[in-house]
Amino acid sequence: MLPLPFTTCPQSDPDCTTPLANFLNDAADAAINFGATLIVVFILWFIARRVIKGITRSIEEGTPWQSRKARKALAKARIKMPSIDTTDARLEAERRRQRAGTIRTVLNSAVTILAVAIVAISLLTVLGVPVGPLIASAGIAGVALGFGAQSLVKDVLAGIFMLLEDQYGVGDIVDLGEAVGTVEQVGLRATRLRSIDGTVWYVPNGEIQRVGNMTRLWSRVMIEIRFSYDTDIDAAREAMLDAVASARADPEIDEAILSEPEVPGIESFEFNAFMLRLMVQVNPATQWDVQRAIRRQMRAIFARRALRLAVPDQAMMYDTSAATAIGDDVATRAAASSDGDDTTEKGAHA
């Protein structure tokens, strides 16, 4: 049996290589290159994640005002040092933690996508697929897609600036115009909210025209009460402040309140009342619980102290003789009339 030409070489030609050997050598080189690329990409991906972690950790920790060296340096430079363990500092630390978590998630996703794209291109090169035409086609397609997907580009740019400006983060309660709720996820393209009734809203970042953040560092309880004109103003003001003191008997309410309550004075006059406003600074997202607790105490205190709330000077008048009057059962009246007619007819026959 004669040897196949692609498996053997003439003994007189020592430099001869078979096509199979060339194929195996090329495959080995390609596999080595792909493995090296994979290792390099993995190392760069790991380093990038470590850098992202370090950057976001610095965002989360902020300036180490409480460290001895930092405060010593500030004192030496005659710079007024901020107070330690203040309420604002604690709330700002929590806000930084939320922002750092959001930025960390977005950057890690971007780095992972970039690493996967590089590995995919390297794999196509190993398999012999021409990458150059694909990249050129992708560039042309990208230009065409840029014209056709302007809203997508707008959403991504808006998401980037939203993260850089720290407008809101995961856990904040925000008003985005068409949707109000708690932020569950912040992405480069859209923001996911969950409203109070459980509805999940997906709002494209490019469609957000304004942002109302209800839980930025701290919130405020604001309760407006309208009293009748014959109510003593000082007594009403004292009752409102006492309602806050009574509500603070609950440890959770007391912990949520950050400042002393204030009732500045008469806020407005109306045709039948004057209005007093109670304001209290509280922890983020606790204003609703605190308001309910204070209103409950107000109701009891107002009743004990005989403080009268304003009652509109208008009343609804209606004709009780009409068949369609409010609260008048037409069917009952018709039945009663029928019974009366029957009784009359029976009396007449009798």
C-alpha positions, 0 to 999 in steps of 0.5 A, a space after each residue: 500500500 502506497 503512502 498518501 501524499 498528504 501524510 508523508 514526505 520524500 526522505 530526500 527533502 528534510 524541510 518538507 512538511 505535510 499539509 496535515 502538519 501545517 494544519 495542526 501547527 496553525 491550529 496549535 498557534 491559533 489555540 495558543 493565541 486565543 488562550 493568551 488573548 483569553 488570559 489577557 482579557 481575563 486579567 484586564 477584566 479582573 483589574 478593571 473590576 478592582 479599579 471600579 471597586 476602588 473608585 466606588 468605594 472612595 465614592 461610598 466612603 467620601 472624605 475621611 473627616 473622622 480619621 485622626 490624620 485628616 482632622 489633624 491636617 485640617 486643624 494645622 491648615 486652620 480649616 474649620 472641621 465639620 462636626 462628627 456623627 451629625 445627622 446630615 453626615 449619617 444620611 449623606 453616608 447612606 446616600 453615597 452608599 446607594 450611589 456607589 452601588 448603582 455606579 458599580 453595577 453599571 460599570 461592571 456590566 459595561 466592562 463585562 460586555 466589552 470583555 465578552 465582545 473581545 473574546 468573541 472576536 478572537 474566537 471568530 479569528 481562530 475559526 477563520 472567519 474574516 473579522 475585518 469585513 464584519 467590523 466594517 459592516 458593523 461600523 456602517 450598521 452602527 451609523 445607520 442605527 445611530 440615525 434610526 435609534 436616536 431615542 436610544 442614544 438619548 436615553 443612554 446619554 441621559 442615564 450617564 449624566 443622571 448617574 454623574 449628577 447623582 439625581 437619584 439612586 436605588 431606594 429613593 422615592 421619586 416623582 418622574 412626572 408620569 410615574 411616582 414610586 420607589 426606584 428599584 433599578 437604575 440603568 443607562 437606558 431606563 429606570 424601574 420604579 414600583 408605585 405604592 399600588 405595586 405597579 412596576 414602571 419602566 421610564 426611559 431616561 431620555 423621557 424624564 423631563 424633571 425629577 422630584 426626589 422625596 428622600 434626598 438626605 432627609 424628608 419633611 413632615 408638613 401638616 396643615 390644619 384649618 381652624 375656625 375663626 373663634 379658635 384660640 391661636 396659641 392653644 391650637 399651636 400648643 396642641 399641634 406641638 403636643 401631638 408631636 410630643 405624644 407621637 414621639 412616645 413610640 420609639 420608631 417615631 422618635 428615632 425617625 424625627 430629626 429636628 424639633 417641630 415648629 409652627 411658624 404662625 398663621 399661613 393663610 386666611 380663608 373665608 371661613 378659617 385660618 390655617 396653621 402649618 406644622 413642619 418636622 424634619 425626619 429621616 428619608 421615606 419616613 414622613 408618611 409614617 410620622 404624619 399618620 402618627 401625629 395626625 392620630 394624636 392630633 385628633 385625640 388632643 383636639 377632641 379633649 381640648 375642644 378645638 374646632 376645625 373649620 367647617 364650610 359655611 355652605 350646605 346642600 339643600 334638596 326637596 324632600 317631596 321629590 321622588 328623586 330626592 337624595 336618600 329617597 327610595 322610589 321603589 319603596 314609595 311606589 309600593 307604599 302607594 300601591 298598598 294604599 290604593 288597594 286598601 282604599 279600593 277594598 274599603 270602597 267595595 266593603 
